[in-house]
């Protein structure tokens, strides 16, 4: 699983070419997932915009989209 510069894990998925969801490990043994529309030109670059400015998903939806991501973490709502 990829990691941010500070070592926290993250993952992203495209729900459509112009909609991404991103899961990111937090700093307090937690995680959260975000959703946002993107241009759909380069998901490898666009995921960071979703992380910074996307809407937070509920834990129920986040666990459906990222099964196993937060097994050892609490979901931060």
PyMOL Python script that loads the backbone (N, CA, C, O; Angstrom):
from pymol import cmd

cmd.read_pdbstr("""\
ATOM      1  N   UNK A   1       0.855  -1.175   0.000  1.00  0.00           N
ATOM      2  CA  UNK A   1       0.000   0.000   0.000  1.00  0.00           C
ATOM      3  C   UNK A   1       0.903   1.241   0.000  1.00  0.00           C
ATOM      4  O   UNK A   1       1.894   1.290   0.728  1.00  0.00           O
ATOM      5  N   UNK A   2       0.560   2.227  -0.807  1.00  0.00           N
ATOM      6  CA  UNK A   2       1.400   3.435  -0.854  1.00  0.00           C
ATOM      7  C   UNK A   2       1.352   4.213   0.459  1.00  0.00           C
ATOM      8  O   UNK A   2       0.429   4.069   1.262  1.00  0.00           O
ATOM      9  N   UNK A   3       2.376   5.042   0.649  1.00  0.00           N
ATOM     10  CA  UNK A   3       2.465   5.848   1.870  1.00  0.00           C
ATOM     11  C   UNK A   3       2.773   7.296   1.524  1.00  0.00           C
ATOM     12  O   UNK A   3       3.436   7.594   0.530  1.00  0.00           O
ATOM     13  N   UNK A   4       2.274   8.184   2.370  1.00  0.00           N
ATOM     14  CA  UNK A   4       2.597   9.603   2.261  1.00  0.00           C
ATOM     15  C   UNK A   4       4.044   9.806   2.725  1.00  0.00           C
ATOM     16  O   UNK A   4       4.664   8.892   3.269  1.00  0.00           O
ATOM     17  N   UNK A   5       4.560  10.989   2.507  1.00  0.00           N
ATOM     18  CA  UNK A   5       5.941  11.285   2.912  1.00  0.00           C
ATOM     19  C   UNK A   5       6.188  11.049   4.390  1.00  0.00           C
ATOM     20  O   UNK A   5       7.303  10.705   4.782  1.00  0.00           O
ATOM     21  N   UNK A   6       5.159  11.230   5.224  1.00  0.00           N
ATOM     22  CA  UNK A   6       5.326  11.038   6.671  1.00  0.00           C
ATOM     23  C   UNK A   6       5.059   9.597   7.111  1.00  0.00           C
ATOM     24  O   UNK A   6       5.035   9.312   8.309  1.00  0.00           O
ATOM     25  N   UNK A   7       4.861   8.691   6.159  1.00  0.00           N
ATOM     26  CA  UNK A   7       4.707   7.274   6.462  1.00  0.00           C
ATOM     27  C   UNK A   7       3.281   6.780   6.629  1.00  0.00           C
ATOM     28  O   UNK A   7       3.065   5.578   6.780  1.00  0.00           O
ATOM     29  N   UNK A   8       2.290   7.686   6.606  1.00  0.00           N
ATOM     30  CA  UNK A   8       0.897   7.267   6.730  1.00  0.00           C
ATOM     31  C   UNK A   8       0.421   6.608   5.436  1.00  0.00           C
ATOM     32  O   UNK A   8       0.784   7.036   4.340  1.00  0.00           O
ATOM     33  N   UNK A   9      -0.383   5.576   5.574  1.00  0.00           N
ATOM     34  CA  UNK A   9      -0.907   4.851   4.416  1.00  0.00           C
ATOM     35  C   UNK A   9      -2.044   5.625   3.748  1.00  0.00           C
ATOM     36  O   UNK A   9      -2.760   6.393   4.390  1.00  0.00           O
ATOM     37  N   UNK A  10      -2.186   5.402   2.450  1.00  0.00           N
ATOM     38  CA  UNK A  10      -3.329   5.952   1.712  1.00  0.00           C
ATOM     39  C   UNK A  10      -3.675   5.008   0.570  1.00  0.00           C
ATOM     40  O   UNK A  10      -2.878   4.149   0.191  1.00  0.00           O
ATOM     41  N   UNK A  11      -4.857   5.179   0.037  1.00  0.00           N
ATOM     42  CA  UNK A  11      -5.290   4.427  -1.131  1.00  0.00           C
ATOM     43  C   UNK A  11      -6.360   5.252  -1.826  1.00  0.00           C
ATOM     44  O   UNK A  11      -7.015   6.074  -1.186  1.00  0.00           O
ATOM     45  N   UNK A  12      -6.547   5.052  -3.107  1.00  0.00           N
ATOM     46  CA  UNK A  12      -7.608   5.754  -3.818  1.00  0.00           C
ATOM     47  C   UNK A  12      -8.249   4.816  -4.828  1.00  0.00           C
ATOM     48  O   UNK A  12      -7.646   3.836  -5.265  1.00  0.00           O
ATOM     49  N   UNK A  13      -9.497   5.142  -5.191  1.00  0.00           N
ATOM     50  CA  UNK A  13     -10.237   4.378  -6.186  1.00  0.00           C
ATOM     51  C   UNK A  13     -11.052   5.350  -7.037  1.00  0.00           C
ATOM     52  O   UNK A  13     -11.552   6.365  -6.552  1.00  0.00           O
ATOM     53  N   UNK A  14     -11.167   5.013  -8.295  1.00  0.00           N
ATOM     54  CA  UNK A  14     -12.030   5.787  -9.188  1.00  0.00           C
ATOM     55  C   UNK A  14     -13.412   5.137  -9.198  1.00  0.00           C
ATOM     56  O   UNK A  14     -13.539   3.957  -9.525  1.00  0.00           O
ATOM     57  N   UNK A  15     -14.445   5.898  -8.843  1.00  0.00           N
ATOM     58  CA  UNK A  15     -15.813   5.403  -8.954  1.00  0.00           C
ATOM     59  C   UNK A  15     -16.341   5.642 -10.363  1.00  0.00           C
ATOM     60  O   UNK A  15     -17.267   4.975 -10.824  1.00  0.00           O
ATOM     61  N   UNK A  16     -15.736   6.594 -11.019  1.00  0.00           N
ATOM     62  CA  UNK A  16     -16.044   6.972 -12.395  1.00  0.00           C
ATOM     63  C   UNK A  16     -14.794   7.709 -12.865  1.00  0.00           C
ATOM     64  O   UNK A  16     -13.959   8.061 -12.032  1.00  0.00           O
ATOM     65  N   UNK A  17     -14.633   7.954 -14.143  1.00  0.00           N
ATOM     66  CA  UNK A  17     -13.411   8.624 -14.576  1.00  0.00           C
ATOM     67  C   UNK A  17     -13.249  10.001 -13.940  1.00  0.00           C
ATOM     68  O   UNK A  17     -12.134  10.513 -13.839  1.00  0.00           O
ATOM     69  N   UNK A  18     -14.375  10.609 -13.505  1.00  0.00           N
ATOM     70  CA  UNK A  18     -14.275  11.944 -12.921  1.00  0.00           C
ATOM     71  C   UNK A  18     -14.710  12.013 -11.451  1.00  0.00           C
ATOM     72  O   UNK A  18     -15.035  13.090 -10.951  1.00  0.00           O
ATOM     73  N   UNK A  19     -14.717  10.880 -10.767  1.00  0.00           N
ATOM     74  CA  UNK A  19     -15.032  10.843  -9.328  1.00  0.00           C
ATOM     75  C   UNK A  19     -14.048   9.901  -8.631  1.00  0.00           C
ATOM     76  O   UNK A  19     -13.962   8.717  -8.955  1.00  0.00           O
ATOM     77  N   UNK A  20     -13.317  10.450  -7.676  1.00  0.00           N
ATOM     78  CA  UNK A  20     -12.363   9.639  -6.906  1.00  0.00           C
ATOM     79  C   UNK A  20     -12.767   9.589  -5.446  1.00  0.00           C
ATOM     80  O   UNK A  20     -13.384  10.514  -4.918  1.00  0.00           O
ATOM     81  N   UNK A  21     -12.403   8.483  -4.802  1.00  0.00           N
ATOM     82  CA  UNK A  21     -12.499   8.360  -3.355  1.00  0.00           C
ATOM     83  C   UNK A  21     -11.105   8.039  -2.840  1.00  0.00           C
ATOM     84  O   UNK A  21     -10.355   7.290  -3.467  1.00  0.00           O
ATOM     85  N   UNK A  22     -10.769   8.610  -1.696  1.00  0.00           N
ATOM     86  CA  UNK A  22      -9.426   8.468  -1.131  1.00  0.00           C
ATOM     87  C   UNK A  22      -9.543   8.093   0.341  1.00  0.00           C
ATOM     88  O   UNK A  22     -10.331   8.690   1.075  1.00  0.00           O
ATOM     89  N   UNK A  23      -8.768   7.112   0.770  1.00  0.00           N
ATOM     90  CA  UNK A  23      -8.665   6.729   2.180  1.00  0.00           C
ATOM     91  C   UNK A  23      -7.276   7.122   2.657  1.00  0.00           C
ATOM     92  O   UNK A  23      -6.284   6.880   1.969  1.00  0.00           O
ATOM     93  N   UNK A  24      -7.209   7.731   3.844  1.00  0.00           N
ATOM     94  CA  UNK A  24      -5.920   8.188   4.380  1.00  0.00           C
ATOM     95  C   UNK A  24      -5.852   7.885   5.870  1.00  0.00           C
ATOM     96  O   UNK A  24      -6.789   8.159   6.620  1.00  0.00           O
ATOM     97  N   UNK A  25      -4.739   7.323   6.278  1.00  0.00           N
ATOM     98  CA  UNK A  25      -4.488   7.087   7.696  1.00  0.00           C
ATOM     99  C   UNK A  25      -4.220   8.420   8.378  1.00  0.00           C
ATOM    100  O   UNK A  25      -3.506   9.266   7.838  1.00  0.00           O
ATOM    101  N   UNK A  26      -4.789   8.606   9.557  1.00  0.00           N
ATOM    102  CA  UNK A  26      -4.592   9.839  10.314  1.00  0.00           C
ATOM    103  C   UNK A  26      -3.364   9.761  11.202  1.00  0.00           C
ATOM    104  O   UNK A  26      -2.528   8.869  11.054  1.00  0.00           O
ATOM    105  N   UNK A  27      -3.268  10.696  12.117  1.00  0.00           N
ATOM    106  CA  UNK A  27      -2.127  10.775  13.028  1.00  0.00           C
ATOM    107  C   UNK A  27      -2.413  10.150  14.391  1.00  0.00           C
ATOM    108  O   UNK A  27      -1.495   9.980  15.193  1.00  0.00           O
ATOM    109  N   UNK A  28      -3.677   9.804  14.666  1.00  0.00           N
ATOM    110  CA  UNK A  28      -4.068   9.331  15.994  1.00  0.00           C
ATOM    111  C   UNK A  28      -4.668   7.934  15.948  1.00  0.00           C
ATOM    112  O   UNK A  28      -5.717   7.692  16.543  1.00  0.00           O
ATOM    113  N   UNK A  29      -4.020   7.018  15.252  1.00  0.00           N
ATOM    114  CA  UNK A  29      -4.495   5.645  15.125  1.00  0.00           C
ATOM    115  C   UNK A  29      -5.916   5.626  14.556  1.00  0.00           C
ATOM    116  O   UNK A  29      -6.783   4.890  15.029  1.00  0.00           O
ATOM    117  N   UNK A  30      -6.132   6.463  13.519  1.00  0.00           N
ATOM    118  CA  UNK A  30      -7.440   6.547  12.895  1.00  0.00           C
ATOM    119  C   UNK A  30      -7.294   6.685  11.383  1.00  0.00           C
ATOM    120  O   UNK A  30      -6.180   6.747  10.864  1.00  0.00           O
ATOM    121  N   UNK A  31      -8.417   6.733  10.685  1.00  0.00           N
ATOM    122  CA  UNK A  31      -8.406   6.940   9.242  1.00  0.00           C
ATOM    123  C   UNK A  31      -9.722   7.574   8.823  1.00  0.00           C
ATOM    124  O   UNK A  31     -10.694   7.584   9.578  1.00  0.00           O
ATOM    125  N   UNK A  32      -9.735   8.102   7.601  1.00  0.00           N
ATOM    126  CA  UNK A  32     -10.932   8.709   7.035  1.00  0.00           C
ATOM    127  C   UNK A  32     -10.890   8.550   5.520  1.00  0.00           C
ATOM    128  O   UNK A  32      -9.829   8.317   4.940  1.00  0.00           O
ATOM    129  N   UNK A  33     -12.050   8.678   4.887  1.00  0.00           N
ATOM    130  CA  UNK A  33     -12.136   8.591   3.432  1.00  0.00           C
ATOM    131  C   UNK A  33     -12.910   9.796   2.905  1.00  0.00           C
ATOM    132  O   UNK A  33     -13.814  10.309   3.565  1.00  0.00           O
ATOM    133  N   UNK A  34     -12.545  10.232   1.719  1.00  0.00           N
ATOM    134  CA  UNK A  34     -13.090  11.450   1.116  1.00  0.00           C
ATOM    135  C   UNK A  34     -13.506  11.180  -0.325  1.00  0.00           C
ATOM    136  O   UNK A  34     -12.988  10.265  -0.966  1.00  0.00           O
ATOM    137  N   UNK A  35     -14.444  11.979  -0.831  1.00  0.00           N
ATOM    138  CA  UNK A  35     -14.923  11.852  -2.205  1.00  0.00           C
ATOM    139  C   UNK A  35     -14.974  13.234  -2.847  1.00  0.00           C
ATOM    140  O   UNK A  35     -15.260  14.232  -2.185  1.00  0.00           O
ATOM    141  N   UNK A  36     -14.689  13.276  -4.161  1.00  0.00           N
ATOM    142  CA  UNK A  36     -14.737  14.565  -4.870  1.00  0.00           C
ATOM    143  C   UNK A  36     -14.703  14.310  -6.376  1.00  0.00           C
ATOM    144  O   UNK A  36     -14.108  13.338  -6.842  1.00  0.00           O
ATOM    145  N   UNK A  37     -15.343  15.188  -7.114  1.00  0.00           N
ATOM    146  CA  UNK A  37     -15.239  15.163  -8.571  1.00  0.00           C
ATOM    147  C   UNK A  37     -13.876  15.725  -8.981  1.00  0.00           C
ATOM    148  O   UNK A  37     -13.370  16.664  -8.365  1.00  0.00           O
ATOM    149  N   UNK A  38     -13.298  15.146 -10.014  1.00  0.00           N
ATOM    150  CA  UNK A  38     -11.993  15.573 -10.526  1.00  0.00           C
ATOM    151  C   UNK A  38     -12.080  15.695 -12.047  1.00  0.00           C
ATOM    152  O   UNK A  38     -13.037  15.201 -12.643  1.00  0.00           O
ATOM    153  N   UNK A  39     -11.098  16.344 -12.689  1.00  0.00           N
ATOM    154  CA  UNK A  39     -11.128  16.440 -14.144  1.00  0.00           C
ATOM    155  C   UNK A  39     -11.056  15.079 -14.846  1.00  0.00           C
ATOM    156  O   UNK A  39     -11.552  14.930 -15.963  1.00  0.00           O
ATOM    157  N   UNK A  40     -10.449  14.103 -14.203  1.00  0.00           N
ATOM    158  CA  UNK A  40     -10.345  12.771 -14.793  1.00  0.00           C
ATOM    159  C   UNK A  40      -9.223  12.639 -15.802  1.00  0.00           C
ATOM    160  O   UNK A  40      -9.252  11.754 -16.657  1.00  0.00           O
ATOM    161  N   UNK A  41      -8.251  13.499 -15.707  1.00  0.00           N
ATOM    162  CA  UNK A  41      -7.135  13.474 -16.648  1.00  0.00           C
ATOM    163  C   UNK A  41      -5.955  12.648 -16.155  1.00  0.00           C
ATOM    164  O   UNK A  41      -5.279  12.001 -16.955  1.00  0.00           O
ATOM    165  N   UNK A  42      -5.695  12.661 -14.838  1.00  0.00           N
ATOM    166  CA  UNK A  42      -4.580  11.903 -14.275  1.00  0.00           C
ATOM    167  C   UNK A  42      -4.870  11.610 -12.794  1.00  0.00           C
ATOM    168  O   UNK A  42      -4.555  12.414 -11.917  1.00  0.00           O
ATOM    169  N   UNK A  43      -5.460  10.477 -12.546  1.00  0.00           N
ATOM    170  CA  UNK A  43      -5.842  10.121 -11.177  1.00  0.00           C
ATOM    171  C   UNK A  43      -4.646  10.042 -10.239  1.00  0.00           C
ATOM    172  O   UNK A  43      -4.777  10.327  -9.049  1.00  0.00           O
ATOM    173  N   UNK A  44      -3.504   9.668 -10.747  1.00  0.00           N
ATOM    174  CA  UNK A  44      -2.311   9.585  -9.899  1.00  0.00           C
ATOM    175  C   UNK A  44      -1.926  10.944  -9.317  1.00  0.00           C
ATOM    176  O   UNK A  44      -1.254  11.009  -8.288  1.00  0.00           O
ATOM    177  N   UNK A  45      -2.341  12.009  -9.958  1.00  0.00           N
ATOM    178  CA  UNK A  45      -2.093  13.352  -9.432  1.00  0.00           C
ATOM    179  C   UNK A  45      -3.339  13.936  -8.761  1.00  0.00           C
ATOM    180  O   UNK A  45      -3.220  14.699  -7.803  1.00  0.00           O
ATOM    181  N   UNK A  46      -4.508  13.594  -9.243  1.00  0.00           N
ATOM    182  CA  UNK A  46      -5.750  14.197  -8.760  1.00  0.00           C
ATOM    183  C   UNK A  46      -6.182  13.705  -7.377  1.00  0.00           C
ATOM    184  O   UNK A  46      -6.955  14.389  -6.707  1.00  0.00           O
ATOM    185  N   UNK A  47      -5.710  12.552  -6.936  1.00  0.00           N
ATOM    186  CA  UNK A  47      -6.152  12.014  -5.649  1.00  0.00           C
ATOM    187  C   UNK A  47      -5.830  12.963  -4.490  1.00  0.00           C
ATOM    188  O   UNK A  47      -6.590  13.026  -3.524  1.00  0.00           O
ATOM    189  N   UNK A  48      -4.729  13.692  -4.567  1.00  0.00           N
ATOM    190  CA  UNK A  48      -4.335  14.582  -3.482  1.00  0.00           C
ATOM    191  C   UNK A  48      -5.344  15.721  -3.315  1.00  0.00           C
ATOM    192  O   UNK A  48      -5.594  16.156  -2.191  1.00  0.00           O
ATOM    193  N   UNK A  49      -5.915  16.200  -4.391  1.00  0.00           N
ATOM    194  CA  UNK A  49      -6.956  17.234  -4.316  1.00  0.00           C
ATOM    195  C   UNK A  49      -8.182  16.696  -3.570  1.00  0.00           C
ATOM    196  O   UNK A  49      -8.819  17.418  -2.804  1.00  0.00           O
ATOM    197  N   UNK A  50      -8.499  15.435  -3.802  1.00  0.00           N
ATOM    198  CA  UNK A  50      -9.622  14.809  -3.105  1.00  0.00           C
ATOM    199  C   UNK A  50      -9.319  14.708  -1.613  1.00  0.00           C
ATOM    200  O   UNK A  50     -10.183  14.999  -0.785  1.00  0.00           O
ATOM    201  N   UNK A  51      -8.125  14.307  -1.270  1.00  0.00           N
ATOM    202  CA  UNK A  51      -7.717  14.209   0.137  1.00  0.00           C
ATOM    203  C   UNK A  51      -7.800  15.573   0.829  1.00  0.00           C
ATOM    204  O   UNK A  51      -8.279  15.666   1.958  1.00  0.00           O
ATOM    205  N   UNK A  52      -7.345  16.606   0.169  1.00  0.00           N
ATOM    206  CA  UNK A  52      -7.300  17.942   0.779  1.00  0.00           C
ATOM    207  C   UNK A  52      -8.657  18.642   0.831  1.00  0.00           C
ATOM    208  O   UNK A  52      -8.939  19.375   1.778  1.00  0.00           O
ATOM    209  N   UNK A  53      -9.499  18.422  -0.182  1.00  0.00           N
ATOM    210  CA  UNK A  53     -10.720  19.220  -0.305  1.00  0.00           C
ATOM    211  C   UNK A  53     -11.997  18.412  -0.510  1.00  0.00           C
ATOM    212  O   UNK A  53     -13.058  18.995  -0.732  1.00  0.00           O
ATOM    213  N   UNK A  54     -11.923  17.102  -0.443  1.00  0.00           N
ATOM    214  CA  UNK A  54     -13.105  16.281  -0.660  1.00  0.00           C
ATOM    215  C   UNK A  54     -14.027  16.245   0.536  1.00  0.00           C
ATOM    216  O   UNK A  54     -13.657  16.643   1.641  1.00  0.00           O
ATOM    217  N   UNK A  55     -15.230  15.762   0.300  1.00  0.00           N
ATOM    218  CA  UNK A  55     -16.197  15.575   1.367  1.00  0.00           C
ATOM    219  C   UNK A  55     -15.940  14.257   2.074  1.00  0.00           C
ATOM    220  O   UNK A  55     -15.666  13.246   1.427  1.00  0.00           O
ATOM    221  N   UNK A  56     -16.028  14.261   3.398  1.00  0.00           N
ATOM    222  CA  UNK A  56     -15.751  13.050   4.165  1.00  0.00           C
ATOM    223  C   UNK A  56     -16.911  12.078   4.045  1.00  0.00           C
ATOM    224  O   UNK A  56     -18.075  12.465   4.142  1.00  0.00           O
ATOM    225  N   UNK A  57     -16.581  10.813   3.833  1.00  0.00           N
ATOM    226  CA  UNK A  57     -17.568   9.746   3.753  1.00  0.00           C
ATOM    227  C   UNK A  57     -17.871   9.193   5.142  1.00  0.00           C
ATOM    228  O   UNK A  57     -17.045   9.292   6.049  1.00  0.00           O
ATOM    229  N   UNK A  58     -19.042   8.618   5.301  1.00  0.00           N
ATOM    230  CA  UNK A  58     -19.358   7.940   6.556  1.00  0.00           C
ATOM    231  C   UNK A  58     -18.483   6.697   6.684  1.00  0.00           C
ATOM    232  O   UNK A  58     -17.966   6.187   5.690  1.00  0.00           O
ATOM    233  N   UNK A  59     -18.322   6.223   7.888  1.00  0.00           N
ATOM    234  CA  UNK A  59     -17.524   5.019   8.117  1.00  0.00           C
ATOM    235  C   UNK A  59     -18.107   3.812   7.406  1.00  0.00           C
ATOM    236  O   UNK A  59     -17.367   2.972   6.895  1.00  0.00           O
ATOM    237  N   UNK A  60     -19.421   3.720   7.369  1.00  0.00           N
ATOM    238  CA  UNK A  60     -20.082   2.596   6.707  1.00  0.00           C
ATOM    239  C   UNK A  60     -19.731   2.551   5.212  1.00  0.00           C
ATOM    240  O   UNK A  60     -19.390   1.491   4.687  1.00  0.00           O
ATOM    241  N   UNK A  61     -19.812   3.668   4.550  1.00  0.00           N
ATOM    242  CA  UNK A  61     -19.489   3.723   3.118  1.00  0.00           C
ATOM    243  C   UNK A  61     -17.988   3.523   2.908  1.00  0.00           C
ATOM    244  O   UNK A  61     -17.579   2.795   2.003  1.00  0.00           O
ATOM    245  N   UNK A  62     -17.178   4.157   3.732  1.00  0.00           N
ATOM    246  CA  UNK A  62     -15.723   4.029   3.599  1.00  0.00           C
ATOM    247  C   UNK A  62     -15.281   2.574   3.732  1.00  0.00           C
ATOM    248  O   UNK A  62     -14.414   2.121   2.985  1.00  0.00           O
ATOM    249  N   UNK A  63     -15.866   1.840   4.672  1.00  0.00           N
ATOM    250  CA  UNK A  63     -15.506   0.429   4.848  1.00  0.00           C
ATOM    251  C   UNK A  63     -15.939  -0.430   3.669  1.00  0.00           C
ATOM    252  O   UNK A  63     -15.283  -1.425   3.357  1.00  0.00           O
ATOM    253  N   UNK A  64     -17.030  -0.063   3.012  1.00  0.00           N
ATOM    254  CA  UNK A  64     -17.448  -0.787   1.805  1.00  0.00           C
ATOM    255  C   UNK A  64     -16.467  -0.555   0.656  1.00  0.00           C
ATOM    256  O   UNK A  64     -16.139  -1.480  -0.087  1.00  0.00           O
ATOM    257  N   UNK A  65     -16.005   0.682   0.519  1.00  0.00           N
ATOM    258  CA  UNK A  65     -15.115   1.029  -0.588  1.00  0.00           C
ATOM    259  C   UNK A  65     -13.662   0.611  -0.343  1.00  0.00           C
ATOM    260  O   UNK A  65     -12.925   0.331  -1.288  1.00  0.00           O
ATOM    261  N   UNK A  66     -13.261   0.573   0.915  1.00  0.00           N
ATOM    262  CA  UNK A  66     -11.885   0.234   1.268  1.00  0.00           C
ATOM    263  C   UNK A  66     -11.872  -0.870   2.326  1.00  0.00           C
ATOM    264  O   UNK A  66     -11.428  -0.641   3.451  1.00  0.00           O
ATOM    265  N   UNK A  67     -12.355  -2.068   1.976  1.00  0.00           N
ATOM    266  CA  UNK A  67     -12.394  -3.143   2.968  1.00  0.00           C
ATOM    267  C   UNK A  67     -10.981  -3.485   3.442  1.00  0.00           C
ATOM    268  O   UNK A  67     -10.064  -3.658   2.640  1.00  0.00           O
ATOM    269  N   UNK A  68     -10.833  -3.575   4.733  1.00  0.00           N
ATOM    270  CA  UNK A  68      -9.541  -3.936   5.296  1.00  0.00           C
ATOM    271  C   UNK A  68      -8.592  -2.781   5.503  1.00  0.00           C
ATOM    272  O   UNK A  68      -7.588  -2.944   6.196  1.00  0.00           O
ATOM    273  N   UNK A  69      -8.864  -1.614   4.930  1.00  0.00           N
ATOM    274  CA  UNK A  69      -7.920  -0.492   5.075  1.00  0.00           C
ATOM    275  C   UNK A  69      -7.709  -0.134   6.531  1.00  0.00           C
ATOM    276  O   UNK A  69      -6.574   0.025   6.979  1.00  0.00           O
ATOM    277  N   UNK A  70      -8.790  -0.007   7.263  1.00  0.00           N
ATOM    278  CA  UNK A  70      -8.680   0.450   8.638  1.00  0.00           C
ATOM    279  C   UNK A  70      -8.849  -0.643   9.679  1.00  0.00           C
ATOM    280  O   UNK A  70      -9.310  -0.370  10.787  1.00  0.00           O
ATOM    281  N   UNK A  71      -8.485  -1.871   9.345  1.00  0.00           N
ATOM    282  CA  UNK A  71      -8.658  -2.981  10.297  1.00  0.00           C
ATOM    283  C   UNK A  71      -8.043  -2.686  11.657  1.00  0.00           C
ATOM    284  O   UNK A  71      -8.607  -3.046  12.690  1.00  0.00           O
ATOM    285  N   UNK A  72      -6.907  -2.042  11.656  1.00  0.00           N
ATOM    286  CA  UNK A  72      -6.184  -1.765  12.900  1.00  0.00           C
ATOM    287  C   UNK A  72      -6.353  -0.309  13.365  1.00  0.00           C
ATOM    288  O   UNK A  72      -5.644   0.156  14.257  1.00  0.00           O
ATOM    289  N   UNK A  73      -7.325   0.411  12.730  1.00  0.00           N
ATOM    290  CA  UNK A  73      -7.518   1.830  13.024  1.00  0.00           C
ATOM    291  C   UNK A  73      -8.981   2.137  13.314  1.00  0.00           C
ATOM    292  O   UNK A  73      -9.863   1.383  12.906  1.00  0.00           O
ATOM    293  N   UNK A  74      -9.242   3.215  14.001  1.00  0.00           N
ATOM    294  CA  UNK A  74     -10.607   3.695  14.220  1.00  0.00           C
ATOM    295  C   UNK A  74     -10.982   4.638  13.092  1.00  0.00           C
ATOM    296  O   UNK A  74     -10.132   5.373  12.589  1.00  0.00           O
ATOM    297  N   UNK A  75     -12.263   4.626  12.685  1.00  0.00           N
ATOM    298  CA  UNK A  75     -12.684   5.568  11.652  1.00  0.00           C
ATOM    299  C   UNK A  75     -12.951   6.922  12.301  1.00  0.00           C
ATOM    300  O   UNK A  75     -13.637   7.005  13.320  1.00  0.00           O
ATOM    301  N   UNK A  76     -12.413   7.967  11.714  1.00  0.00           N
ATOM    302  CA  UNK A  76     -12.565   9.338  12.227  1.00  0.00           C
ATOM    303  C   UNK A  76     -13.708  10.015  11.486  1.00  0.00           C
ATOM    304  O   UNK A  76     -13.559  10.367  10.316  1.00  0.00           O
ATOM    305  N   UNK A  77     -14.821  10.201  12.132  1.00  0.00           N
ATOM    306  CA  UNK A  77     -15.963  10.860  11.517  1.00  0.00           C
ATOM    307  C   UNK A  77     -16.028  12.249  11.990  1.00  0.00           C
ATOM    308  O   UNK A  77     -16.924  12.994  11.594  1.00  0.00           O
TER     309      UNK A  77
END
""", "prot")
cmd.dss("prot")
cmd.show_as("cartoon", "prot")
cmd.util.cbc("prot")
cmd.orient("prot")
